[in-house]
Amino acid sequence: MAPTPSAEPDDTPDAYVGLDADRAERLARERGWPTVRSLPPGAIITMEYRTGRLNFEVKGGRVARAWKG
């Protein structure tokens, strides 16, 4: 039997856009995201969806984009 993925926090990724990257990461963890990943613009990443992961694209120390997975 496959393990049941944990539920994601009831949170909107767009709420992090514009925040200082360090503050956004702390806030995301406080809101229950087990994995928070900060990436530079244009980073090459795999496209697998991971439940419980929040991704930030960081430009100039601020979150420019945020998405689940």
Biopython code that builds the backbone (N, CA, C, O; Angstrom):
import numpy as np
from Bio.PDB.StructureBuilder import StructureBuilder

atoms = [
    (1, "MET", "N", (0.845, -1.177, 0.000)),
    (1, "MET", "CA", (0.000, 0.000, 0.000)),
    (1, "MET", "C", (0.894, 1.245, 0.000)),
    (1, "MET", "O", (1.866, 1.321, 0.751)),
    (2, "ALA", "N", (0.560, 2.196, -0.832)),
    (2, "ALA", "CA", (1.335, 3.436, -0.933)),
    (2, "ALA", "C", (1.045, 4.336, 0.266)),
    (2, "ALA", "O", (-0.088, 4.397, 0.745)),
    (3, "PRO", "N", (2.079, 5.035, 0.750)),
    (3, "PRO", "CA", (1.839, 5.934, 1.879)),
    (3, "PRO", "C", (0.929, 7.085, 1.471)),
    (3, "PRO", "O", (0.947, 7.529, 0.323)),
    (4, "THR", "N", (0.142, 7.558, 2.413)),
    (4, "THR", "CA", (-0.741, 8.694, 2.163)),
    (4, "THR", "C", (0.051, 9.975, 2.360)),
    (4, "THR", "O", (0.630, 10.189, 3.426)),
    (5, "PRO", "N", (0.084, 10.840, 1.331)),
    (5, "PRO", "CA", (0.826, 12.090, 1.499)),
    (5, "PRO", "C", (0.177, 12.969, 2.550)),
    (5, "PRO", "O", (-1.044, 12.966, 2.710)),
    (6, "SER", "N", (0.997, 13.717, 3.262)),
    (6, "SER", "CA", (0.459, 14.616, 4.279)),
    (6, "SER", "C", (-0.270, 15.769, 3.592)),
    (6, "SER", "O", (0.057, 16.147, 2.467)),
    (7, "ALA", "N", (-1.241, 16.306, 4.274)),
    (7, "ALA", "CA", (-2.011, 17.414, 3.722)),
    (7, "ALA", "C", (-1.145, 18.669, 3.655)),
    (7, "ALA", "O", (-0.284, 18.897, 4.505)),
    (8, "GLU", "N", (-1.392, 19.467, 2.637)),
    (8, "GLU", "CA", (-0.680, 20.739, 2.524)),
    (8, "GLU", "C", (-1.393, 21.786, 3.376)),
    (8, "GLU", "O", (-2.601, 21.695, 3.594)),
    (9, "PRO", "N", (-0.653, 22.772, 3.852)),
    (9, "PRO", "CA", (-1.286, 23.845, 4.608)),
    (9, "PRO", "C", (-2.314, 24.579, 3.741)),
    (9, "PRO", "O", (-2.156, 24.670, 2.523)),
    (10, "ASP", "N", (-3.353, 25.093, 4.371)),
    (10, "ASP", "CA", (-4.339, 25.908, 3.664)),
    (10, "ASP", "C", (-3.730, 27.293, 3.520)),
    (10, "ASP", "O", (-3.923, 28.159, 4.374)),
    (11, "ASP", "N", (-2.997, 27.493, 2.442)),
    (11, "ASP", "CA", (-2.180, 28.686, 2.261)),
    (11, "ASP", "C", (-2.138, 29.034, 0.778)),
    (11, "ASP", "O", (-2.238, 28.150, -0.074)),
    (12, "THR", "N", (-1.992, 30.305, 0.473)),
    (12, "THR", "CA", (-1.933, 30.770, -0.907)),
    (12, "THR", "C", (-0.515, 31.193, -1.251)),
    (12, "THR", "O", (-0.002, 32.143, -0.659)),
    (13, "PRO", "N", (0.135, 30.513, -2.195)),
    (13, "PRO", "CA", (1.500, 30.881, -2.551)),
    (13, "PRO", "C", (1.666, 32.348, -2.946)),
    (13, "PRO", "O", (2.695, 32.954, -2.648)),
    (14, "ASP", "N", (0.668, 32.920, -3.609)),
    (14, "ASP", "CA", (0.778, 34.318, -4.036)),
    (14, "ASP", "C", (0.967, 35.283, -2.869)),
    (14, "ASP", "O", (1.455, 36.397, -3.061)),
    (15, "ALA", "N", (0.588, 34.871, -1.673)),
    (15, "ALA", "CA", (0.729, 35.737, -0.495)),
    (15, "ALA", "C", (2.192, 36.018, -0.159)),
    (15, "ALA", "O", (2.480, 36.959, 0.580)),
    (16, "TYR", "N", (3.121, 35.218, -0.686)),
    (16, "TYR", "CA", (4.536, 35.383, -0.382)),
    (16, "TYR", "C", (5.266, 36.297, -1.370)),
    (16, "TYR", "O", (6.370, 36.766, -1.090)),
    (17, "VAL", "N", (4.652, 36.544, -2.514)),
    (17, "VAL", "CA", (5.284, 37.370, -3.544)),
    (17, "VAL", "C", (5.503, 38.786, -3.014)),
    (17, "VAL", "O", (4.592, 39.424, -2.486)),
    (18, "GLY", "N", (6.742, 39.257, -3.173)),
    (18, "GLY", "CA", (7.114, 40.591, -2.711)),
    (18, "GLY", "C", (7.763, 40.621, -1.340)),
    (18, "GLY", "O", (8.352, 41.632, -0.955)),
    (19, "LEU", "N", (7.662, 39.519, -0.594)),
    (19, "LEU", "CA", (8.267, 39.468, 0.739)),
    (19, "LEU", "C", (9.769, 39.222, 0.636)),
    (19, "LEU", "O", (10.252, 38.646, -0.339)),
    (20, "ASP", "N", (10.493, 39.666, 1.650)),
    (20, "ASP", "CA", (11.903, 39.333, 1.799)),
    (20, "ASP", "C", (12.005, 37.806, 1.854)),
    (20, "ASP", "O", (11.216, 37.164, 2.548)),
    (21, "ALA", "N", (12.947, 37.225, 1.145)),
    (21, "ALA", "CA", (13.040, 35.772, 1.023)),
    (21, "ALA", "C", (13.187, 35.071, 2.372)),
    (21, "ALA", "O", (12.545, 34.045, 2.596)),
    (22, "ASP", "N", (14.011, 35.595, 3.272)),
    (22, "ASP", "CA", (14.192, 34.959, 4.580)),
    (22, "ASP", "C", (12.900, 35.002, 5.387)),
    (22, "ASP", "O", (12.521, 34.017, 6.020)),
    (23, "ARG", "N", (12.231, 36.143, 5.359)),
    (23, "ARG", "CA", (10.971, 36.282, 6.089)),
    (23, "ARG", "C", (9.917, 35.342, 5.504)),
    (23, "ARG", "O", (9.166, 34.711, 6.248)),
    (24, "ALA", "N", (9.861, 35.248, 4.178)),
    (24, "ALA", "CA", (8.893, 34.369, 3.521)),
    (24, "ALA", "C", (9.126, 32.913, 3.908)),
    (24, "ALA", "O", (8.171, 32.172, 4.142)),
    (25, "GLU", "N", (10.387, 32.501, 3.977)),
    (25, "GLU", "CA", (10.675, 31.116, 4.351)),
    (25, "GLU", "C", (10.254, 30.837, 5.792)),
    (25, "GLU", "O", (9.648, 29.803, 6.072)),
    (26, "ARG", "N", (10.572, 31.751, 6.704)),
    (26, "ARG", "CA", (10.150, 31.569, 8.105)),
    (26, "ARG", "C", (8.628, 31.482, 8.209)),
    (26, "ARG", "O", (8.094, 30.616, 8.902)),
    (27, "LEU", "N", (7.939, 32.382, 7.518)),
    (27, "LEU", "CA", (6.483, 32.413, 7.547)),
    (27, "LEU", "C", (5.889, 31.120, 6.984)),
    (27, "LEU", "O", (4.939, 30.576, 7.546)),
    (28, "ALA", "N", (6.442, 30.635, 5.887)),
    (28, "ALA", "CA", (5.955, 29.394, 5.284)),
    (28, "ALA", "C", (6.105, 28.222, 6.251)),
    (28, "ALA", "O", (5.201, 27.394, 6.366)),
    (29, "ARG", "N", (7.225, 28.148, 6.934)),
    (29, "ARG", "CA", (7.432, 27.057, 7.906)),
    (29, "ARG", "C", (6.471, 27.192, 9.086)),
    (29, "ARG", "O", (5.947, 26.193, 9.578)),
    (30, "GLU", "N", (6.237, 28.428, 9.541)),
    (30, "GLU", "CA", (5.271, 28.656, 10.621)),
    (30, "GLU", "C", (3.871, 28.227, 10.212)),
    (30, "GLU", "O", (3.090, 27.763, 11.043)),
    (31, "ARG", "N", (3.557, 28.381, 8.943)),
    (31, "ARG", "CA", (2.233, 28.022, 8.434)),
    (31, "ARG", "C", (2.105, 26.539, 8.111)),
    (31, "ARG", "O", (1.042, 26.086, 7.686)),
    (32, "GLY", "N", (3.184, 25.777, 8.308)),
    (32, "GLY", "CA", (3.101, 24.329, 8.195)),
    (32, "GLY", "C", (3.706, 23.689, 6.968)),
    (32, "GLY", "O", (3.519, 22.490, 6.759)),
    (33, "TRP", "N", (4.434, 24.446, 6.134)),
    (33, "TRP", "CA", (5.098, 23.836, 4.977)),
    (33, "TRP", "C", (6.335, 23.082, 5.456)),
    (33, "TRP", "O", (7.249, 23.697, 6.006)),
    (34, "PRO", "N", (6.388, 21.750, 5.257)),
    (34, "PRO", "CA", (7.552, 20.998, 5.711)),
    (34, "PRO", "C", (8.800, 21.261, 4.862)),
    (34, "PRO", "O", (9.919, 21.166, 5.365)),
    (35, "THR", "N", (8.616, 21.591, 3.583)),
    (35, "THR", "CA", (9.743, 21.845, 2.694)),
    (35, "THR", "C", (9.538, 23.185, 1.995)),
    (35, "THR", "O", (8.499, 23.428, 1.381)),
    (36, "VAL", "N", (10.545, 24.047, 2.099)),
    (36, "VAL", "CA", (10.521, 25.343, 1.427)),
    (36, "VAL", "C", (11.814, 25.432, 0.620)),
    (36, "VAL", "O", (12.908, 25.242, 1.152)),
    (37, "ARG", "N", (11.668, 25.722, -0.674)),
    (37, "ARG", "CA", (12.830, 25.745, -1.559)),
    (37, "ARG", "C", (12.932, 27.115, -2.222)),
    (37, "ARG", "O", (11.990, 27.564, -2.875)),
    (38, "SER", "N", (14.074, 27.778, -2.055)),
    (38, "SER", "CA", (14.341, 29.060, -2.699)),
    (38, "SER", "C", (15.245, 28.834, -3.897)),
    (38, "SER", "O", (16.271, 28.162, -3.797)),
    (39, "LEU", "N", (14.855, 29.399, -5.029)),
    (39, "LEU", "CA", (15.577, 29.186, -6.277)),
    (39, "LEU", "C", (15.902, 30.517, -6.937)),
    (39, "LEU", "O", (15.111, 31.458, -6.855)),
    (40, "PRO", "N", (17.061, 30.608, -7.593)),
    (40, "PRO", "CA", (17.368, 31.819, -8.351)),
    (40, "PRO", "C", (16.571, 31.827, -9.651)),
    (40, "PRO", "O", (16.119, 30.772, -10.094)),
    (41, "PRO", "N", (16.388, 32.989, -10.271)),
    (41, "PRO", "CA", (15.673, 33.050, -11.540)),
    (41, "PRO", "C", (16.341, 32.153, -12.586)),
    (41, "PRO", "O", (17.565, 32.132, -12.709)),
    (42, "GLY", "N", (15.529, 31.425, -13.326)),
    (42, "GLY", "CA", (16.045, 30.575, -14.395)),
    (42, "GLY", "C", (16.692, 29.285, -13.943)),
    (42, "GLY", "O", (17.316, 28.592, -14.747)),
    (43, "ALA", "N", (16.556, 28.950, -12.673)),
    (43, "ALA", "CA", (17.160, 27.706, -12.176)),
    (43, "ALA", "C", (16.563, 26.507, -12.902)),
    (43, "ALA", "O", (15.368, 26.472, -13.198)),
    (44, "ILE", "N", (17.407, 25.540, -13.180)),
    (44, "ILE", "CA", (16.944, 24.308, -13.811)),
    (44, "ILE", "C", (16.521, 23.364, -12.686)),
    (44, "ILE", "O", (17.322, 22.990, -11.829)),
    (45, "ILE", "N", (15.247, 22.992, -12.712)),
    (45, "ILE", "CA", (14.712, 22.124, -11.661)),
    (45, "ILE", "C", (13.945, 20.977, -12.298)),
    (45, "ILE", "O", (13.499, 21.072, -13.441)),
    (46, "THR", "N", (13.798, 19.902, -11.553)),
    (46, "THR", "CA", (12.969, 18.797, -12.020)),
    (46, "THR", "C", (11.511, 19.193, -11.838)),
    (46, "THR", "O", (11.199, 20.043, -11.004)),
    (47, "MET", "N", (10.635, 18.599, -12.594)),
    (47, "MET", "CA", (9.239, 19.001, -12.585)),
    (47, "MET", "C", (8.341, 18.064, -11.779)),
    (47, "MET", "O", (7.118, 18.140, -11.901)),
    (48, "GLU", "N", (8.912, 17.190, -10.967)),
    (48, "GLU", "CA", (8.062, 16.309, -10.175)),
    (48, "GLU", "C", (7.311, 17.135, -9.126)),
    (48, "GLU", "O", (7.840, 18.103, -8.580)),
    (49, "TYR", "N", (6.089, 16.735, -8.864)),
    (49, "TYR", "CA", (5.277, 17.427, -7.861)),
    (49, "TYR", "C", (5.512, 16.759, -6.519)),
    (49, "TYR", "O", (5.362, 15.543, -6.393)),
    (50, "ARG", "N", (5.876, 17.536, -5.524)),
    (50, "ARG", "CA", (6.094, 17.002, -4.181)),
    (50, "ARG", "C", (5.104, 17.654, -3.243)),
    (50, "ARG", "O", (5.170, 18.862, -3.012)),
    (51, "THR", "N", (4.195, 16.878, -2.705)),
    (51, "THR", "CA", (3.222, 17.382, -1.742)),
    (51, "THR", "C", (3.964, 17.952, -0.541)),
    (51, "THR", "O", (4.917, 17.350, -0.047)),
    (52, "GLY", "N", (3.525, 19.108, -0.077)),
    (52, "GLY", "CA", (4.136, 19.710, 1.101)),
    (52, "GLY", "C", (5.345, 20.574, 0.807)),
    (52, "GLY", "O", (6.022, 21.023, 1.732)),
    (53, "ARG", "N", (5.630, 20.818, -0.479)),
    (53, "ARG", "CA", (6.779, 21.657, -0.817)),
    (53, "ARG", "C", (6.281, 22.983, -1.395)),
    (53, "ARG", "O", (5.387, 23.012, -2.241)),
    (54, "LEU", "N", (6.875, 24.073, -0.923)),
    (54, "LEU", "CA", (6.594, 25.402, -1.443)),
    (54, "LEU", "C", (7.879, 25.932, -2.059)),
    (54, "LEU", "O", (8.932, 25.935, -1.421)),
    (55, "ASN", "N", (7.782, 26.379, -3.303)),
    (55, "ASN", "CA", (8.936, 26.875, -4.041)),
    (55, "ASN", "C", (8.871, 28.392, -4.165)),
    (55, "ASN", "O", (7.805, 28.962, -4.396)),
    (56, "PHE", "N", (10.013, 29.031, -4.009)),
    (56, "PHE", "CA", (10.129, 30.468, -4.209)),
    (56, "PHE", "C", (11.173, 30.740, -5.282)),
    (56, "PHE", "O", (12.268, 30.178, -5.246)),
    (57, "GLU", "N", (10.837, 31.596, -6.231)),
    (57, "GLU", "CA", (11.845, 32.147, -7.134)),
    (57, "GLU", "C", (12.236, 33.486, -6.533)),
    (57, "GLU", "O", (11.389, 34.360, -6.349)),
    (58, "VAL", "N", (13.509, 33.645, -6.228)),
    (58, "VAL", "CA", (13.993, 34.820, -5.502)),
    (58, "VAL", "C", (14.836, 35.698, -6.424)),
    (58, "VAL", "O", (15.807, 35.238, -7.025)),
    (59, "LYS", "N", (14.450, 36.959, -6.523)),
    (59, "LYS", "CA", (15.201, 37.957, -7.298)),
    (59, "LYS", "C", (15.504, 39.130, -6.376)),
    (59, "LYS", "O", (14.596, 39.701, -5.772)),
    (60, "GLY", "N", (16.776, 39.489, -6.270)),
    (60, "GLY", "CA", (17.155, 40.624, -5.446)),
    (60, "GLY", "C", (16.743, 40.495, -3.994)),
    (60, "GLY", "O", (16.437, 41.492, -3.340)),
    (61, "GLY", "N", (16.733, 39.262, -3.484)),
    (61, "GLY", "CA", (16.402, 39.034, -2.079)),
    (61, "GLY", "C", (14.917, 38.993, -1.773)),
    (61, "GLY", "O", (14.529, 38.847, -0.614)),
    (62, "ARG", "N", (14.070, 39.121, -2.803)),
    (62, "ARG", "CA", (12.617, 39.105, -2.608)),
    (62, "ARG", "C", (11.986, 37.985, -3.432)),
    (62, "ARG", "O", (12.502, 37.592, -4.478)),
    (63, "VAL", "N", (10.860, 37.486, -2.935)),
    (63, "VAL", "CA", (10.135, 36.436, -3.642)),
    (63, "VAL", "C", (9.434, 37.057, -4.847)),
    (63, "VAL", "O", (8.587, 37.938, -4.705)),
    (64, "ALA", "N", (9.808, 36.577, -6.045)),
    (64, "ALA", "CA", (9.211, 37.086, -7.281)),
    (64, "ALA", "C", (8.052, 36.187, -7.734)),
    (64, "ALA", "O", (7.140, 36.629, -8.431)),
    (65, "ARG", "N", (8.112, 34.920, -7.322)),
    (65, "ARG", "CA", (7.088, 33.946, -7.714)),
    (65, "ARG", "C", (7.073, 32.840, -6.669)),
    (65, "ARG", "O", (8.115, 32.509, -6.103)),
    (66, "ALA", "N", (5.918, 32.275, -6.411)),
    (66, "ALA", "CA", (5.804, 31.164, -5.463)),
    (66, "ALA", "C", (4.795, 30.147, -6.009)),
    (66, "ALA", "O", (3.772, 30.518, -6.583)),
    (67, "TRP", "N", (5.103, 28.861, -5.818)),
    (67, "TRP", "CA", (4.198, 27.825, -6.278)),
    (67, "TRP", "C", (4.377, 26.576, -5.448)),
    (67, "TRP", "O", (5.428, 26.346, -4.850)),
    (68, "LYS", "N", (3.320, 25.768, -5.423)),
    (68, "LYS", "CA", (3.334, 24.496, -4.693)),
    (68, "LYS", "C", (4.023, 23.430, -5.522)),
    (68, "LYS", "O", (4.055, 23.496, -6.751)),
    (69, "GLY", "N", (4.575, 22.444, -4.825)),
    (69, "GLY", "CA", (5.116, 21.268, -5.483)),
    (69, "GLY", "C", (6.581, 21.258, -5.550)),
    (69, "GLY", "O", (7.168, 20.316, -6.084)),
]
sb = StructureBuilder()
sb.init_structure("model")
sb.init_model(0)
sb.init_chain("A")
sb.init_seg("    ")
for serial, (resi, resn, name, xyz) in enumerate(atoms, 1):
    if name == "N":
        sb.init_residue(resn, " ", resi, " ")
    sb.init_atom(name, np.array(xyz, "f"), 0.0, 1.0, " ", f" {name:<3s}", serial, name[0])
structure = sb.get_structure()
